């Protein structure tokens, strides 16, 4: 079936999906909202991201340009617009990876150092069902058990109130 040109599915965007709490470790339901990866859809993507409690940014492991887009456009735009929720960076289509893990890691580590809001990096494959539920689980954990109130990622130290609580 052909989709109308302005429908989300015609742009490769899935409708929001709610995962029941019974499928997640903390028994809390999660709603996943997909956005368009087209750079021309910038404002709608930024709006969706700015309203998120956690952001799972995905890139295709077999297309380095998708990681470059996140690094040079989306992450700077989010920071410029005051986004402060945790970010999980996910390489998708792990089954198509061309054995350039070290090359990818060489790109990811400096990116994580520059954007301390990135709490985690992992790769998954929906095709071979590798680490897909882990992505959702880590996203839920980032919301339910945030590290930002306790740990200053810029200075790489525990926050004073956390230290005080631990030393009582």
VOROFI-243020 format. One record per atom (N, C-alpha, C, O): residue in three letters; x, y, z. Coordinates in steps of 0.05 Angstrom, whole numbers, plus 32768, in hexadecimal, padded with zeros to 4 digits. Layout:
% residues N
alaXYZ ...
% end
This chain:
% residues 168
unk80117FE88000 unk800080008000 unk801280198000 unk8025801B800F unk800B802B7FEF unk801980457FEE unk800E80578004 unk7FF680588009 unk802080658012 unk801880778027 unk80158093801C unk8023809A8009 unk800380A48028 unk800280C0801F unk801E80CD8023 unk802C80C68036 unk802580DF8012 unk804080EB8013 unk804780F8802E unk805E80FA8035 unk80338102803C unk803A810F8056 unk803680FD806E unk803781078085 unk803080E4806A unk802D80D28081 unk804880CA808C unk805B80C9807D unk804980C480A6 unk806280BC80B2 unk806E80A480A5 unk808780A280A2 unk805E8090809E unk806880788091 unk8075807D8076 unk8087806F806E unk806C80928068 unk80788098804E unk809480A48052 unk80A480A3803F unk809980AE806A unk80B480B98070 unk80C580A5807F unk80DB80AC8088 unk80BC808C8081 unk80CB8077808F unk80CA807A80AD unk80DC807080BB unk80B4808680B7 unk80B1808A80D4 unk809B807780DE unk8085807680D2 unk80A1806980F3 unk808D805780FF unk807B80668112 unk8084807A811E unk8062805D8116 unk8051806A812A unk805C80648146 unk806A8051814A unk80548074815A unk805D806F8175 unk80558053817E unk804080498177 unk80678046818D unk8063802B8196 unk8066802A81B5 unk807A803481C0 unk8052801F81C2 unk8053801D81DF unk805A800081E6 unk804C7FED81DD unk806F7FFD81F6 unk80777FE281FF unk806B7FDF821B unk80707FEF822D unk805C7FCA821F unk80507FC6823A unk80657FC28250 unk807B7FB7824B unk805F7FCC8267 unk80717FC9827E unk80797FAD8284 unk808F7FA8828E unk80677F9A827E unk806D7F7E8284 unk80857F738274 unk80907F5F827A unk808C7F81825E unk80A37F79824E unk80BD7F868256 unk80D27F7F824C unk80BC7F998269 unk80D47FA78271 unk80DA7FA1828F unk80C97F9A829E unk80F47FA48295 unk80FE7F9C82B0 unk80F07FAA82C7 unk80E97F9E82DB unk80EA7FC482C5 unk80DF7FD382DB unk80C07FD482DA unk80B47FE382E9 unk80B47FC582C8 unk80977FC382C5 unk808A7FDE82C0 unk80747FE482C9 unk80987FEF82B1 unk808E800A82A9 unk808C800A828B unk809F8003827D unk807480118280 unk807280128263 unk808380288256 unk8089803C8263 unk808B8023823E unk809C8037822F unk808F803C8214 unk8085802A8207 unk808F8055820C unk8085805D81F2 unk809D806581E1 unk80AC807781E8 unk80A0805981CA unk80B5805F81B8 unk80AA807081A1 unk8095806A8196 unk80B88086819B unk80AF80998187 unk80C5809A8172 unk80DC80A28178 unk80BE80928159 unk80D180938143 unk80D180AF8137 unk80BC80BC8137 unk80E880B7812C unk80E980D1811D unk80F680CC8102 unk810380B880FE unk80F280DF80F1 unk80FD80DE80D6 unk811B80E480D7 unk812480F680E6 unk812B80D480C9 unk814880D880C9 unk815180EB80B3 unk816880F180AF unk813E80F680A4 unk81448109808E unk814D8123809B unk813E812F80AA unk8165812D8093 unk816F8146809F unk815C815E809A unk815D817180A9 unk814B815C8086 unk813981728080 unk812181738093 unk811181868093 unk811E815E80A4 unk8108815D80B7 unk8111816780D2 unk8105816080E7 unk8125817880D3 unk8132818180EC unk8121818A8102 unk812381818118 unk810E819D80FC unk80FE81A88111 unk80EB8194811E unk80E981938137 unk80DF8183810E unk80CD816F811A unk80DD815A812A unk80D38151813F unk80F581538121 unk810681418130 unk810F814D814A unk810D8141815F unk811881678149 unk812081748162 unk810981768176 unk810D8173818E unk80F1817D816C unk80DA817F817E unk80D58164818C unk80D1816481A4 unk80D5814E817D unk80D181348189 unk80E7812D819D unk80E1812281B2 unk810081348196 unk8116812E81A8 unk8115813E81C2 unk811A813481D7 unk810E815881BF unk810E816981D7 unk80F8816181EA unk80F981698202 unk80E4815281E1 unk80CE814981F3 unk80D3812E81FE unk80C28123820D unk80EA812181F8 unk80EF81068201 unk80FC8106821D unk810981198225 unk80F780F0822C unk810480EC8246 unk811F80DF8243 unk813180E38254 unk812380D1822D unk813D80C58226 unk813D80C48208 unk812880C181FB unk815480C681FC unk815680C781DF unk816880B081D6 unk817F80AE81DF unk815E809F81C5 unk816D808A81B9 unk81738093819C unk81628092818B unk818C809B8198 unk819580A3817D unk81A1808B816F unk81B3807E8179 unk819680868158 unk81A0806F8149 unk81AE8077812F unk81A9808C8124 unk81C180668128 unk81CF8069810F unk81D3804D8103 unk81D280398111 unk81D6804C80E9 unk81DB803280DB unk81F9802C80DB unk8209803C80D2 unk8200801580E7 unk821C800F80E9 unk822A800C80CD unk8242800F80CB unk821A800680B9 unk82258003809E unk8224801D808E unk822B801D8076 unk821C8033809B unk821B804D808D unk82278063809F unk8218806F80AF unk82418067809D unk824E807B80AF unk8242809780AD unk824480A680C1 unk8235809E8097 unk822980B98095 unk821380BD80A9 unk820D80D480B1 unk820680A780B2 unk81F180AA80C6 unk81FC80B280E1 unk81EF80C180F0 unk821380A780E8 unk822180AF8101 unk822B80CC80FF unk822A80DB8112 unk823680D380E8 unk823F80EE80E3 unk8229810280E7 unk822C811780F2 unk821180FB80DC unk81F9810D80DF unk81F3811280FD unk81ED81298105 unk81F480FD810D unk81EE81008129 unk820381128136 unk81FC81248146 unk821C810E812F unk8232811D813B unk8233813A8132 unk8238814C8143 unk822E813F8119 unk8232815A810F unk8218816B810E unk82198183810D unk8201815E810F unk81E8816D810E unk81D681698127 unk81D1817C8135 unk81CD8151812B unk81B8814C813F unk81C18152815C unk81B48160816A unk81D881478164 unk81E2814C817F unk81E781698184 unk81DF81738199 unk81F581788172 unk81F881948177 unk81DE81A48178 unk81DB81B68188 unk81CB819C8167 unk81B181AA8167 unk81A281A58181 unk819581B7818C unk81A3818C818B unk8196818681A5 unk81A3819681BB unk819481A181CC unk81BD819781BC unk81CB81A681D1 unk81C481C381CF unk81BF81D081E4 unk81C481CE81B7 unk81BE81EB81B3 unk81A181F181BC unk819C820881C5 unk818F81DE81BB unk817381E281C3 unk816E81DA81DF unk815681D881E7 unk818281D481EF unk817F81CF820B unk817781B38213 unk816D81AE8229 unk817A81A08201 unk817381848207 unk8184817A821E unk819D817D821D unk8178816E8232 unk818881658249 unk818381498252 unk818E81408266 unk8172813A8244 unk816D811E824C unk8183810C8243 unk819481138232 unk818580F4824F unk819A80E18247 unk819780D9822A unk818180D7821F unk81AE80D2821E unk81AF80C98202 unk81BC80AE8201 unk81D080A9820E unk81B0809C81F2 unk81BC808281ED unk81C1808081CF unk81AF808581BF unk81D9807A81C8 unk81E2807981AC unk81E2805C81A4 unk81EF804B81B0 unk81D38055818E unk81CF803A8186 unk81D680368169 unk81CA80438157 unk81E880248164 unk81EF801C8148 unk81DC80068140 unk81DC7FF1814D unk81CC800B812C unk81B97FF78123 unk81C47FE7810B unk81D87FEF80FF unk81B77FD18105 unk81BF7FBF80EF unk81DA7FB380F4 unk81EB7FB180E2 unk81DF7FAB810D unk81F97F9F8115 unk82007F878103 unk82177F8280FE unk81EC7F7980FA unk81F07F6280E9 unk81FC7F6A80CE unk82077F5880C0 unk81FB7F8380C6 unk82067F8C80AD unk82227F9A80B0 unk822D7FA4809D unk822C7F9980C9 unk82457FA780CF unk825C7F9A80BE unk825E7F8280BB unk826D7FAC80B4 unk82837FA380A2 unk829D7FA080B1 unk82B37FA680A6 unk829C7F9680CA unk82B47F9180DA unk82C67FAA80DF unk82DE7FA880DF unk82B97FC180E2 unk82C87FD980E7 unk82C27FE48103 unk82BF7FFC8108 unk82C07FD18116 unk82B97FD88132 unk82CD7FEC813E unk82C57FFF814B unk82E77FE78139 unk82FB7FFA8144 unk82F980158138 unk82FC80298146 unk82F38016811F unk82EF80308111 unk82D7803F811C unk82D880578121 unk82C180308121 unk82A9803C812C unk82AF80468149 unk82A7805C8150 unk82BC80358158 unk82C3803D8174 unk82D480568174 unk82D280678186 unk82E680588161 unk82F78070815F unk82E78089815A unk82EF809F8161 unk82CF8087814E unk82BD809D814A unk82AC80A28162 unk82A780B9816A unk82A3808D816F unk828F808E8184 unk829C809A819E unk829080AB81AB unk82B3809181A6 unk82BF809981BF unk82C380B881C0 unk82BB80C481D4 unk82CF80C581AC unk82D180E281AD unk82B580F081AD unk82B2810581B9 unk82A280E481A0 unk828780EF819F unk827B80ED81BB unk826D810081C3 unk827F80D781C9 unk827480D581E4 unk828380E781F7 unk827780F1820B unk829C80ED81F2 unk82AB81008203 unk82A1811C81FE unk82A0812C8211 unk829A812281E6 unk8290813D81DF unk8273814181E9 unk826D815781F3 unk8263812D81E6 unk8247812F81EE unk8242811D8206 unk823B81058202 unk82478127821E unk824581188236 unk8229810E823C unk822580FD824D unk82158119822E unk81FA81108231 unk81F680F48226 unk81E280E7822D unk820980EB8216 unk820780CF820C unk821180BD8223 unk822880BD822A unk81FE80AE822D unk8204809D8244 unk820E8081823C unk821C8074824B unk820680788224 unk820B805D821C unk820D805A81FE unk81FF806981F0 unk821E804881F5 unk821F804281D9 unk821E802481D6 unk822D801581E4 unk820C801A81C5 unk820B7FFE81BF unk82017FFA81A3 unk81F7800C8196 unk82057FE18199 unk81FC7FDA817E unk81E77FC48180 unk81E87FB38192 unk81D47FC4816D unk81BF7FB0816E unk81B87FA88151 unk81C17FB4813E unk81A87F93814F unk819E7F8A8136 unk81817F808139 unk817C7F6D8147 unk816F7F8E812D unk81537F86812E unk814F7F6C811E unk813E7F5C8124 unk815F7F698109 unk815D7F5280F7 unk81647F388106 unk81567F258104 unk817A7F398114 unk81827F218123 unk817C7F228141 unk81857F128151 unk816C7F368148 unk81627F398164 unk81797F3A8179 unk81777F2D818D unk818D7F498172 unk81A47F4D8184 unk81A27F688192 unk81A27F7D8185 unk819F7F6881AD unk819F7F7F81BE unk81887F9381B9 unk818A7FAA81C1 unk81727F8B81AC unk815C7F9D81A7 unk814E7FA481C1 unk81497FBC81C6 unk81467F9081D1 unk81387F9681EA unk814B7FA481FE unk81427FB3820F unk81657F9F81FB unk81797FAC820D unk81787FCA8208 unk817B7FDA821B unk81757FD381EF unk81737FEF81E8 unk815C7FFC81F8 unk815F80118204 unk81457FEF81F6 unk812D7FF98204 unk81317FF88222 unk812A800B8230 unk813D7FE3822C unk81437FE18249 unk81567FF78253 unk815180028268 unk816B7FFC8244 unk817E8011824B unk8170802D824B unk8176803E825B unk815F80318237 unk8150804A8236 unk813E804D824E unk813D8063825A unk813080388256 unk811F8039826D unk8130803E8286 unk8128804E8298 unk814780318288 unk81588035829F unk8162805282A1 unk8165805D82B7 unk8168805D828A unk81728079828A unk815D808D8295 unk816480A182A0 unk814480868291 unk812E8097829B unk8129809182B8 unk812680A482C9 unk8127807882BF unk811F807082DA unk8135807282EE unk813080778306 unk814E806F82E6 unk8165807082F7 unk817A808382EB unk8190807A82E3 unk8175809D82E9 unk818780AF82DC unk81A180B382EB unk81A280B28303 unk81B780B782DC unk81D180BB82E8 unk81D680D982EB unk81E780E182FC unk81C980EA82DC unk81CF810782DD unk81CD811482F8 unk81DD812582FF unk81B9810C8309 unk81B881198323 unk81CF81118335 unk81D681208349 unk81DC80FB832F unk81F180F18341 unk820D80F68336 unk822180F88345 unk821080F7831B unk822A80F7830F unk822D810D82FB unk821C811082E9 unk8242811D82FD unk8247813382EA unk8259812882D4 unk8270812282D8 unk824C812482BD unk825A811782A6 unk82708129829B unk82838120828F unk826D8143829D unk828181568293 unk829B815482A3 unk82B181528298 unk8298815582BE unk82AF815482D0 unk82B7813782D7 unk82CD813382E2 unk82A6812482D1 unk82AB810882D7 unk82AE810382F5 unk82BF80F582FE unk829C81108305 unk829C810D8322 unk8280810A832C unk826C81128320 unk827E80FE8344 unk826380FD8352 unk825C8119835A unk826D81298361 unk8242811F8358 unk8239813A8361 unk823A813C837F unk82388127838D unk823D8154838A unk8241815883A7 unk822B814B83B8 unk8231813F83CC unk8211814E83B0 unk81FC814383C0 unk81FD812483C0 unk81F5811783D4 unk8206811883AA unk820980FB83A9 unk822080F283BC unk821D80DF83CA unk8236810183BB unk824C80FB83CD unk824380FD83EA unk824A80EB83FA unk8235811283F1 unk822B8116840C unk821980FF8414 unk821B80F5842B unk820780F68403 unk81F580E08409 unk820580C6840D unk81FD80B5841E unk821A80C183FE unk822A80A98400 unk823D80A98418 unk824580938421 unk824380C08423 unk825680C18439 unk824880C58454 unk825680C98468 unk822E80C38456 unk822180C6846F unk822780AF8482 unk821D80AE8498 
% end
